[in-house]
Amino acid sequence: MDKNKIVKIYLIGGFGNVLFQINYGEFLLKRGFKVEYCDFFLKKNVITNVLKWTIHGTTKDLKTLSFYNEYKFTNYKLTDIFLIILSKLFSKSIFWVEYCGHSLPSTLKENKIICGYFMLEVPISPVLINNLRSKLLEKYSEIDKDTGIVHYRGGDYSNSNNHFPNLDIYYKKALRKLGVKYHVVTNDKQLAKKAFCNDKNFLGVISSESVLDDFSIMISANILIQSSSTYSWWAAEISKANLVYQPEPFFDHLEWKPLSNNNKRVGISYET
């Protein structure tokens, strides 16, 4: 591989999505490419407003993790942005630019600018896993290993979200199978309390300070029940939990089976 070839990845989405994109960058580095990142689509601006993309505050998390120092980030170019949008609209490469969606790039035989999720068919990088563990795993090492941690994401239950039907059935089945006391980590404390308050094993919602704080709690758990989110999936991937429950299928709109290195995952159907 010609080491002068550069792939520039425009990051998109929340923390879990971005980890998949950086993981793909690690994969390309091993193949001999030089890799650059740009955070333009992670910020509020005219383009993300027009595209109606949700801004998750991921740049703050990347700064906290020192990723801006450890990885090469470069500035955006208006030409790149324009061609990415055209590529997304026409579902094909435009010159040297490709919006890939959930697929891998069609070709990487030359310098290229790409934007996409890169969740599938890419090995999970041990370098990235160890980096995240070293920064986040020990923060909540005192968590009781005999109790479980449940990740519950309030947005999965919004009326406009059709990707997560019957998740309440998944949680009930997983918790019944598990049979231990548990805390809940969530971005919607009121909804979580309402969902779990009648369960005798529910110990309460853990109040945390940030997205990364929640993430640290989850990866420190010995027993983890995921939600249907890439954020939750990565917490399970990084954790050293002895047992992980996850929804099966993970999404109902996408054939989604990343190349996980975690053999402790157990799928729980949310079908009635």
FIGU-427393 format. One line per 8 residues: number of its first residue (from 1); their letters; for each residue x, y, z of C-alpha. Coordinates in pm, whole numbers, m for minus. Layout:
N
NUM = a = X Y Z  ...
This chain:
272
1 = mdknkivk = 0 0 0  125 348 m93  170 524 242  117 863 78  m247 784 18  m473 977 254  m827 897 362  m1014 1181 529
9 = iyliggfg = m1316 1075 737  m1589 1328 809  m1734 1212 1141  m2111 1196 1194  m2355 1103 1469  m2328 1042 1841  m2047 896 2049  m2111 532 1957
17 = nvlfqiny = m2130 609 1585  m1808 809 1598  m1625 523 1771  m1713 298 1477  m1573 560 1239  m1250 597 1436  m1231 218 1451  m1247 213 1071
25 = gefllkrg = m969 472 1069  m758 235 1280  m831 m42 1029  m711 181 743  m396 276 933  m306 m93 961  m348 m120 583  m95 158 530
33 = fkveycdf = m316 460 470  m272 793 635  m598 888 807  m740 1228 891  m1065 1322 1063  m1293 1624 1046  m1564 1710 1300  m1767 1950 1083
41 = flkknvit = m2085 1739 1093  m2060 1699 1471  m2125 2070 1523  m2423 2298 1484  m2392 2492 1161  m2599 2592 860  m2544 2259 685  m2635 2035 980
49 = nvlkwtih = m2942 2252 1041  m3054 2212 678  m2990 1836 691  m3176 1823 1025  m2899 1613 1178  m2906 1582 1556  m2601 1727 1730  m2506 1513 2030
57 = gttkdlkt = m2221 1713 2179  m1970 1448 2073  m1690 1702 2023  m1689 1761 2399  m1645 1388 2463  m1362 1365 2209  m1186 1656 2378  m1225 1496 2721
65 = lsfyneyk = m1069 1176 2586  m781 1375 2428  m871 1235 2087  m800 1570 1922  m440 1531 2040  m405 1160 1963  m564 1156 1616  m506 1387 1323
73 = ftnykltd = m797 1629 1287  m803 1875 997  m1031 2162 897  m1326 2119 667  m1335 2241 309  m1652 2375 150  m1577 2168 m160  m1574 1853 54
81 = ifliilsk = m1905 1942 219  m2072 2014 m115  m1952 1687 m270  m2048 1480 36  m2403 1616 14  m2415 1543 m361  m2283 1192 m300  m2551 1135 m37
89 = lfsksifw = m2824 1264 m271  m2716 1055 m571  m2592 751 m374  m2260 732 m555  m1906 867 m543  m1860 1219 m674  m1502 1256 m794  m1284 1167 m490
97 = veycghsl = m1567 1198 m235  m1811 931 m118  m2098 928 130  m2111 561 224  m2407 538 464  m2394 190 621  m2166 48 351  m1788 53 314
105 = pstlkenk = m1627 276 50  m1659 141 m304  m1285 187 m363  m978 321 m184  m725 314 m465  m649 685 m436  m672 973 m192  m1032 985 m79
113 = iicgyfml = m1276 1174 139  m1547 962 297  m1843 1002 529  m2040 712 673  m2099 483 970  m1858 191 894  m2015 m40 1156  m2010 m364 959
121 = evpispvl = m1738 m597 829  m1461 m408 1009  m1260 m580 1287  m1271 m401 1621  m934 m243 1694  m760 m368 2013  m567 m39 2012  m890 162 2037
129 = innlrskl = m1036 m74 2298  m728 m53 2520  m713 325 2480  m1070 364 2600  m1028 114 2883  m721 294 3013  m913 621 3033  m1256 509 3150
137 = lekyseid = m1261 162 3306  m1127 235 3654  m1343 538 3735  m1625 325 3880  m1429 19 3988  m1619 17 4317  m1950 m81 4150  m2103 m389 4315
145 = kdtgivhy = m2019 m681 4086  m2321 m880 4207  m2571 m624 4075  m2653 m537 3715  m2643 m214 3516  m2925 m147 3271  m2888 110 2996  m3221 272 2915
153 = rggdysns = m3238 541 2648  m3548 760 2665  m3532 863 2300  m3594 503 2194  m3951 544 2313  m4037 867 2129  m4343 857 1904  m4129 938 1600
161 = nnhfpnld = m3885 654 1655  m3986 336 1472  m3656 149 1496  m3711 4 1844  m4052 m164 1869  m4137 m358 2185  m3818 m272 2372  m4016 m288 2696
169 = iyykkalr = m4067 m661 2625  m3692 m703 2577  m3615 m541 2913  m3877 m748 3096  m3748 m1072 2944  m3384 m987 3012  m3445 m883 3373  m3661 m1188 3442
177 = klgvkyhv = m3386 m1411 3302  m3119 m1225 3498  m3296 m1224 3834  m3058 m990 4019  m3086 m639 4159  m2981 m361 3924  m2932 11 3874  m3035 202 3562
185 = vtndkqla = m2817 439 3362  m3028 669 3146  m3066 1003 2972  m3429 1026 3091  m3453 971 3465  m3827 1030 3496  m3916 786 3219  m3674 526 3356
193 = kkafcndk = m3818 548 3707  m4167 508 3563  m4059 206 3356  m3882 16 3636  m4032 139 3964  m4262 m162 4010  m3977 m413 3982  m3861 m532 4325
201 = nflgviss = m3504 m567 4195  m3482 m205 4078  m3232 m19 4299  m3275 321 4136  m3123 546 3872  m2756 632 3903  m2708 1007 3879  m2404 1085 3669
209 = esvlddfs = m2237 1394 3536  m2207 1337 3163  m2230 1100 2866  m1879 974 2939  m1967 928 3304  m2259 703 3207  m2027 520 2969  m1773 462 3245
217 = imisanil = m2042 319 3472  m2158 80 3200  m1813 m51 3109  m1735 m106 3478  m2038 m334 3525  m1998 m709 3568  m2353 m763 3437  m2479 m529 3165
225 = iqssstys = m2814 m505 2987  m2776 m297 2673  m3021 m78 2491  m3047 m72 2111  m2779 191 2061  m2426 199 1926  m2328 386 2242  m2447 94 2452
233 = wwaaeisk = m2291 m159 2213  m1948 2 2254  m1982 5 2633  m2037 m370 2619  m1747 m415 2376  m1505 m229 2602  m1629 m377 2929  m1493 m688 3093
241 = anlvyqpe = m1842 m793 3202  m1908 m1161 3258  m2255 m1129 3106  m2406 m892 2850  m2767 m899 2732  m2853 m722 2408  m3168 m695 2192  m3198 m947 1910
249 = pffdhlew = m3231 m829 1641  m3041 m519 1747  m3221 m292 1499  m3531 m377 1299  m3438 m152 1004  m3084 m279 946  m2902 m614 929  m2656 m519 1199
257 = kplsnnnk = m2388 m761 1316  m2057 m585 1384  m1749 m802 1430  m1759 m807 1808  m1471 m946 2011  m1696 m986 2316  m1810 m1348 2347  m2017 m1274 2658
265 = rvgisyet = m2307 m1125 2458  m2644 m1301 2484  m2925 m1199 2247  m3273 m1151 2392  m3564 m1124 2150  m3803 m832 2192  m4067 m1004 1984  m4394 m1079 2161
